[in-house]
Amino acid sequence: ENSRIKYLRTEFISETGSEEGNPREYPNEVSSWLDGSSIYSSSVELQDYLRRGEGGRLKVTDVDGWDMVPGRVTEYVESTTGDNPSLQFFVGDSRNLENIGLTSLQVLFVREHNRLADGLSERNSDWNDEQIFQRAKKLVQAEIQAITFNEYLPSIGINLSAYSGYNPSVNPQLSNEYILLTAFATGSQMADGWLQFDEGLNESTSGHLDLRDGFWTTSSVIEAGGIDSTIRGAAYDTQREMDLAVIPSLRNLMSGAMWGGWMDDCAMDIQRGRDRGLTDYNSLREGLGLERVTNWSDISSDVDSQQKLAAAYSNVDSIDAYIGIMAEDRLESSIYGETQQMLVLDQFQRVRDADRFWYENDAELTSLTSEFNSLRLSDVILRNTEIESVQCDVFFAESDASSFQCHLANSEVSQFSGEDTVDPLTEMTIFIGAVIVLILIAVIALPSRKESANIEEEINEEE
């Protein structure tokens, strides 16, 4: 009994999967667009709930003098250690607590939205809440798109062709292969723990966290005094290599109340592919226009990996796609093997080219395109945290704080005015920087210590 792992079949659209030519399809729960919906939600009702209703701002909760995303007391969320924290954060995506890295990034961009909203409100006294909110939202969406495509993707070896404009004939839908073999797989492989550092890159008083202790919990963020220590740790730590090795925290993961038991993340990824009818590794390669492999050595040059594959599978045509792509030799200057690389390139190319509201296709943002293209994640970090310095490209680990080049005091950036021109921000200096994105994945002047009521008052306040 203890050797069995609970698995829930993926919900599917009932009228699909009935016969050949009618493949099983799955309902969309989140948008494929890079539109900031993990912050703002794709639901009008939830977005309205998350808005403050004044000054174009999003709601925040005061935690030890810092703006955090809205929260409420709950008995539902538990950490993987069985703790039962009293606070659940709310943003546009219900999975915001899946790991503390994701939570930190979402808090960061909520602060960025409010920073922009405050600037727009100050410069446009005749604008109402709706005008300010929509403009700030559009700017944040553009920032997320620019950082993801100009900084994050190149850092992992994904270099797309130059943008040539909106193409309505392109299908932006996320493929099952991308979701199951890159999104899930990459997220599982990237980290082996959560380093927590103070400004001097010394271990914070709250201590480093095992990977499993950063799932489905707000306790670690609150106890660390906010998101700063997690962001510093992410910028310092190096990513694990994408391979067949899976750390114990992911092979023996106690998943808390949302799952009710132990799970093996690698086994779940394999089963998820089988559940959704994902084809075998060799057929996947053939479908992508790649050559089929005929020997174990065609997949990996590592003899140990070859032997493990031969022990687990009868022949190269029976390999689960997930195992095959994880066993592949990595391409030069990329975190991916040949098959994964093609899946990622195809998916991000389609998502960008099919987006009518892509920032480089938006006439309202034309005058700001160069500014977006020079933006770094470190800019957003330095503007919205108490982190005073960081490496300018946070997607490449740096362990020597004395070599950090981006500081609050050495980088003046322009403030978006919300109009067709960009006015330099002359009254205050804002610093620039960048942070490591996790799935993720994913994607402000110093945040205001806004006056907030307690958590319940903040969430239940009537705007």
N, C-alpha and C positions, 0 to 999 in steps of 0.2 A: 504493500500500500504506500509506503513512504517513497518508493521509487517512481511513483507516478506524479506527473506534473499536471496541474489543472490547465486546460486549454479551452477557450471559448471560440467557437467558429465565428468567422467574420460575417457580419450582417451583409446580405446581398439583396439585389432588386429581384423580387419574386418572379417576374415574368421573363427573366433572362436565365441562360444556362440550360434551357430545355432541350436543345438539339444542336447539331453541328451547324455552324453559321450564325448561331445565337449565343455567343459566349456569355458566361456569367459576368455581370457588372455589379459594381459596388457603389452605394450612395456616397455623395460628397458630404463630408462633415466640416471641412474647412476649404478655403479658397486656394487655388493654385497660384494666384497672382501674388507678386511681391508688393502688396498694398498696405502693409502694416496692420492687417486684420487681426494678428495675434495681440495687438495693442488695442485697436479700436473695435474689433469684432466685425463680422460680416452681417450681423443682425442689427437692424435699426433699433429694436427695443433695447438690446443690451448696450449698444453704443449710447443711447440716450441715458441709460442708467449710469454709465461710466462718466458722463459729462457733468461738470459742476453747474453748468447753466449760467455762468457768469464769467465774463472776460475771455471766453473761448477756451477755458481751461478744462482739463480732466480732473476728476476727483483724486485726492490723495489722502493718505492716513499719516498722521504724525507719529513717528517712532523715534524716540530719543532725539527730537529736534530735527529729524530729517524727513523729507517727503518720501513716503513709500506708496505703493499702489493701494487702492482701497482694500480694506480687510474687514472680516467679521468673525465673531466667535463661532467655532464649529466643533462638533464632536466627530466629524467624518474623516478629515485628513489625518493620517498617521505617517510617521516616518518609517523607514525600513528597519529601524531598531525597536519599533513598538512604542515609541514615545507618542504622546497625544498632545501636540501643541494646541494652543487656544486660538490661534489666528490663521485664517485662510485668506490669501490675497486674491483679488479679482482683477483681471484684465480681459481683453477680448477673446482669449483662448483659455478654455478650462484646464488645459494641461500646463498652465504656467508654473505649477509647483513640481513638475516632473523631475527637474533637477535645479540646483541652486544657481548654476551658470545661466540657464534659461531665465530663471526668475530675475537675476541681476540685470540681464540685458533688457528685459521688458520694463523693469523699474527705470533703467537708464533712459529709455526712449519716451517713457511717460514724462519724465523730468524735462527732456528735450522739447517735447510738445509744449509744456507749460512755459518753458523759457521763451520759446518763439512766440507763444500767445501773448505773454507779457510785453514783449517788444513791439508786437503788432498793435496791441491795445494802446501803448504809449504813443506810438507814431501816428495812429489813425483814430483820433478821438471820436470821429463820427461813425465808426464801425460798430455794429451790434455783435452780440455773442456768436450768432451763427456765422457771420462773415469772418470773424477772427478764428473761430474753431476750424472752419473748412480750409482757410488759408494755411494755418499751422499744420493741419493734418496733411495737406498736399505737400508741404515742405518736408515733413518727416518721412512721408512715403518716398519722396525723391531721394532723401538722404539714405534710406535703407537700400533702395535700388542701386544707387551709385556705389556705396560701400561694398555691397555684395558683389557686384560685377567688376568694379575697378580695383578692388583691394583684396577681398577674401578669395574669390575664385582663382585669380592668378597665383595667390600664395599656396594653393594646393595643387597647382599645375594645370588649371583649366583656363585656357586662353581662347576666347571666342573671336570670331571674325568681327570686323568693325560694324557698328550699327548702321544699317542702311534704311531704316524707317519702318513704320508699321506695315505689317503684311496680314491682311484679313483672311488669307487663305491658309494660314498656319494654324494648326490645332494646338492649343496650350495645355491640354489635359495632361495631368501627371500619369505616367504609365505605371502599371503594376510593377514592371521590372525596375523602374527607377525607385519607387517607394520601398520595395522589399529588398532590393539588392544594393542600394546606395544610401538612401535616407536612413533607414533603420540600421543598416550595417555600419555606416560611417559613425553614427552617433554612439553605437555600442563600443567602437574601437578607439575613439579619440582620447579618452582620459582614463586614468587608473586611480584617481583620487582628486580631492579638492584642496589645493594648497591655500593657506590663509596667511597673508603677509601684511605687516605694517608698512609705513612709508619707507623705512630703511631696509625693506625686504627681509626683515626678521620675522620668525613665526609669531603670529598674533596671539594675544592672550587667550583667545578661544581655542587655539590649536588647529592643526590641520585635520582634515576629515577624510575618512575612508570613503570610497566612492558610494557605497551603499547608504551611508549616513547623510547623503545630500539629496536623496530622493523623497519627494512628496512631503516636504517639511518646510516650515518657515523658521523653525527654532534656530537653525544654524545662522541664518541671515540676521535675525534679531540679536542673537547672543554676540555676534561679531561686530555689532554696532552699525550694520548696514551692508551695502554691497561692495564697499571699497576693497576689503581684504580679499574677497573672492575674485574681483577683477584683477587685482595685482597678481594673485596666484595664477590666474589663467594666462596672463601676459608673460609670466616667468616660466611656467611649466612647458615642457615639450610634449608634443602629441605622440602617442604610441604608434608604432608602425602598424599598418593594416596587414594582418596576416592571420594564420589559423590559431594563434595563441589568444586565449581569452582569460582575463584575470579572474581570480576566485570570486570577487565581489559580484561579477556578472554571471558566474556559473552557479552560485549559491546565494541567490538574492531573495531576502525576505521582503515581500513587496507591500506589506501593510494592509490596511483595511480595504483598500480599493480592489485588492486581488484575493486576499485571504489565504496566504500560504507562501511556500517557497517556490522559486522558479529559476530556470536556467535560461538566460537570455539568448544564448547561442541556439539551444534546442528550440526555443520559441521562434526564432527567425527561420530556422529550417522548416518547422511545421507550418508556419504562416505561408511559406511559399507553396507547400503541398496543398494546404487548405484552399488557396486561391488558384490552384491549377497551373502554377508556374512551370514552364518547361524545364527540361534538364539542361545542364551547363553547355553541352556540345550543340544542342539544338538552338539554344539562345545565341551562341556565337554565330551559327550559320544564319539565323534570322537577322543578325546585325551586319551580315556581309563579311564576317571574319572566317578564317579557315577553321575547320573542325580539328580538334587535337586527336592524335592517334596513340600517343604515349604519355605516361605520367610526367615524363621530363618535358613534354611540350607545355605543361601547365606551370611547373616550378622547377627551377634549377637546384633547389634544396633537396638533398637526398632524403633527409628525415621526413620532409613533407611528402615526397613521392611514396615512401614506404607507408606512411599513415593513410594516404589516399588508397593505396593498393589493398591495405588491410580492411578498409571500411567499405569499399565498392568493388564489385566483381569486374568491372571494366570502365573505360573512360566515358562510355555513353550512358552510364547510370548515375553519374555524379549529380547531386543536388546543385542547382545553380548557385546558391549561397556559398556552399563550400568551395566550388570551383573558382568563383571570383575572388574569394578571400585567399586562396592558395596561390593565385597567379603572382609571378614576379612583378614587382612594381616598375612602371615606366620611369625613365630618367626624368628628374625634376617634377615628379608627380607622386601623390600619395596613393594613386590608383594603379591597378593593372590594366591591361589592354581593354578588357570587356567593360569594366566599370567606367573607365575613361570615356568610352564611346557613349554609354548611357547618360553620364553626367553632361557631356558636351551637348548631346541632342536635346536633353530636357531643358537646360537653361537657355539654349538658343531659341527654342520654341516659346518658352514662357516670356522671353524678352520681345521677340519679333511679333508675337500675336497680341501684345498688350497695347491697346489704343491709347491708354493713359500713361504709357512709359514716359519718364521724365524728359527724355530727349525728343519726344514727339509732342510735348505739351507746349503750345504756343505761349501760354502764360508764364512758362518757366524759361523761355529761350534766353533771356538776358542773364539767367542764373546758371546756365549749363556749365560754364567753365568753373564756376565756384563749386558746384556739385562734383564735378570731375576731379577737383583737387582736394575734396574732403576726405578725411581719414577718420577711422573709428576713434583714434586717439583724440581727435577734436571733440567728439561727443563726450568721451569719458572725462576729459579735463574740464569741460564746461559744466558738468553736472555732478561732480563728486568732489571730495576733498583731496583727491590724488593730485599732488603738485607737479609731478614729472613722470614721464613714461617714455618708452621707446616710441618713435614716431610711427613705426609700422608694428602694431601690437600682434600681428599674425605671425611674427617671427620672434621666438623666445629670446629674452635678454636677461641675464642674471646679474649684471653689474649695474647697479643703480647710478653710479657715477658717470656712466656713458649715455644716460638718457638725454636725448636732444630736444624733446618737446616739453615745454614748461608753460605755466600760466603767464609768466612774465616775458617770454620771448616771442610770442606769436599773437599778432593782432589779426583778427579775421573780420570780414564784413558781416553786418547784420542784415538779414533779409527784411526789407521794408514792407513786403506784401504788395509792392507795385511792380512796374515793369523795369525799374531801375534798382540798383543796389546802393544803399547809402552806407558809407563806412561808419562803423560804430566808434565815435570819437570820445564818448564819455566814460567808457570802461574798456578794459582789456580782457579779452576772452582767450583762453588757452586751447591748444590743439593737441590731439593725440590719437590713440586707436586701441581696440580690445580684441581678444581672440573670440571668434564666434564658434559655438558648439554645434551644430543638425544642421547642427543646427544647424544652415543653416543657414542662417541664417546668418543680423542685424540687428556741452550746453553751458552757458555761463554757470557759475556756482548756483546751485539750487537754493531757492528761498526757504528759510525756516518759517513756513507759513503758519499762521495761527490756525490750529485745528482743534476741533472738539475731540473727545475720546473716540475710540474706534466705532462704537455703536452710533454715536451722534453723527460721525462723518459719513457712514454708510447710509444711514436712514434720514439724513437731512433732506428737507424738501427745498428744492431749488426754486 
